[in-house]
Amino acid sequence: MSEVADHGRLMDDVYRYQRLFYDISRKYYLLGRDHLIANMQVQPGDRVLEVACGTGRNLAAIRKRHPRALLFGLDISDQMLISARRKLDGAARLAQADACSFDPEALFGEAQFDHIVFSYSLSMIPDWQGALDEAMRHLAPGGTLHVVDFGDQGRLPDWFKRGLRGWLARFHVTPRDTLGAALQEMSEGTAALSACSLYRGYAVYGRLTRPSGR
C-alpha cells in the first residue's frame, strides 16, 4: 500500500468517531481560524478551495460571510468528508484527494482558484512543504494562499509548550516550527507575503498573494 493510502487510512481511523464531536472540541485550541476567515477579501464569483477541509466548518463560515463565492474542498479522509457533506448540504463541491498531488480539473472542473486555504492541516500532512507547493501551482494570478497553523509557542511557558506538543502527538499532529520561514522563502520573487504570529507564538498566520500578471 502506498504512503498516501496509508495516510488516508490513518486519518479515517483517527476521525471515524472524532468527527462527530470535532467542531465542539477543536474550537478551544485551533485558534486563529476565524482570524483567517475575517481577513479573506473574497469577491462575488471567486473560487475558494480549502485543502484538508475536514468537517467543512471553515467552508461553512466562509459561505456565511461570502454567499456568492464558489466553494470547493478536498480531504484525504472519507470519514471527514461524510461530516463535510452533511454540514454544507451541497453548498460546496467536495472530493477525496491528496493535498500533495491533486488534479483540480478532474475533481472540480476548475484549473485554478482565487483563494486556497490551509487551516490547521499542514501540521497533519507529512509532506507539508509539498502540499504548499502543490497549492501554489493551482493558485490563479492575483490569487491568495491563506495559512493558519500551530506556531513554535516561543513566547509561551516551556511547560505549556511541552504539554501541548505531547498532547497533539496523540492525534498525529506535529507543529511545523519552520512554517513562517517556509512562507517567507516561497514569497521571494513570486508572491507578496503578509504574516504574523498569533497569541504569543501559539499560531502562525500568513497570506501569500500571487501577482496579477502571473
N, C-alpha and C positions, 0 to 999 in steps of 0.2 A: 504494500500500500504506500502511496506517495506521501511526502511530508504534508502537502496541502490537505489530502484526505484525512490524514491522521489528526491534523489540527482541527478540521471541521468536525470530526467525530468527538474530539476532546471538548470543543465548545458546546456541542449538543449535549454531552454528558454533564457538563458544568451547569448548563442553563435549562435542562429539561424541566426541572421543578423551580429553580430560582427565578425563571422568567415570570412566574405567577405573582411574585412579590418584589420583583426587581425595582420597579419605579418607586415604590414606597420606601424601600431601604436605601437606595442609592442617592436620594435627594439630600441626605445628610452628609455625604462626603464626596460626591462628584461635583465639586464646587467650580463655578465659572461657566457652566453650560449656558445659563441664561444670559450671562455677560456676553458670550459669543453671539448668541442669537440676537440680542438687543443691538449689537454693533454691526449686524449684517445690513448692507444697503442693497436691498433687493427691489428690482423694478418689476412692474407687471410683465408677465411673459418670460421672466428669467428662469433658466433651468438650474435647479438646485439638487445636487446629489450629496447624500450622506453615505460615506463609506463606513461599513460596520454599523449599520443603523440600529441594531439591537431591537428593542421593543417598539421603535417608532416614536418614542417620546419626543425627541427633538424635532422630527419632521412635523409632528402634530403642533408643536409650539410655533414652528416657522409658518405653518399654514394659517394659524390664528392671526399672526402678525401680517402675513403677506398672502392673502387668499387668492391672488391672481398669479402667483408663481406656479411653475410646473415642477413637481416634486418627484424625486427618484431616490431609491435606497437599495443598497446591496449589503448582504451579510453572508458570512460563511456558514452560519448556523441555521439549519432548517427550523430548529426549535424557536429561536428568537423571531424568525420570520412569521411563525404562527401568531405570536402576540402582535407583531407589527401590522399584519394584515387585518387583524380584528380591530386594533386601535384606529387605523387610518381608513378602513372601510372604503377602499377604492380611491382615496384622495391622493395617493402616490403610487407610482409604478415600482414594484419591489421584485428583487431577483436574488437568488443564491449565487454568490461568486466570491472569488479570492481577491482580497484587496490588492495583492501584489501583481495580479495578472488578470485583467478582465477586458472584454470587448463590449463597450457600451452600445455600439450599433446593433450587435446581435442581441443584447439584453433588453435594450430600451428603444432602439431606433434613433438614437442620438449619438453623434460623434464627439461632441464637446459639451461642457457645462459652464455656466456663468459663475456658479459658486459650488465649491466642493468642501464638505465639512468632515473633519475628524474630531470627534468628541469622546475623550477617554477611551479611545480604541487603539492608539499606537502602543500603549503600554501592554496590550494583549496580543499584538501582531508580532510574531517572531522577527520577520524581516521588515521592521517598521520603516527603515530608510527606503527600502524597495517600494513600500506602499506609498510613501510621499512622492517618490519619483514617478510611479505609475499615475498618480492623481494629476501631477503636473502635465503629463502627456495628454491628458484629456481636458485640460483647462482651456477655455476659449480665450482669444485675445481680449484683454481688458477684464478677464475674469479673476476671481479671488479665491484663494485657498484659505480656509478658516480652521484653526487648530486650537484645541484646549486639552491639556492632559496634566498628569502629575508632574510637578517640578522636582527640584532637588531638596526641598524643605530646608534650605541653607540658613534661613533666619528663624527657624523654629528649634525648640529644645531637642537635644540629641535623643532623649528618652522617647519623645514623641515620634521622631523620625524612625527610630529602631522599631517601635511598636507598630507604627503604620505599615512599614515595609514587611515586617513579619506577618502581619495580618493579611496584607494584599497578596503575598506569595501563596497563601492558601487557595486563592482564586485564580492563580496563574497570571497575576498582574505584576509587571516589573516597570517601575518608573524609569523613564529614559532621561538620565541626567544630562545628556548632551543634546537634548531636543532643541533648546534655544540656539546652540551653536550650529546644529544641522540646518535650521531655518535660515540662519544668517548666511551660511555657505550657499544654500540654494538660491538666495536672493541676489548673489553677486553677479551683476551684469545681465540678469534675466528677469528680475521682478523687484518690486518695491516692498519692503518689509516694515510692518508695524508690529512690535512685540513687547511684552512686559511680563513680569512675574506678578502673580496674584496671591494675596493672603500670606505674606511673608515667605514666599517661595513654595507654598503648598502646591500651586499650579503654575503652568506656563500657558500664556495665551499669545497667539500670533496670527497675523494676516499677511499672506503673500499675494500681491496683485501683479498680474502679467500686463506688460504694456499693451495698449490697444492695437499697435501695429504688428504684434507677434502672435 
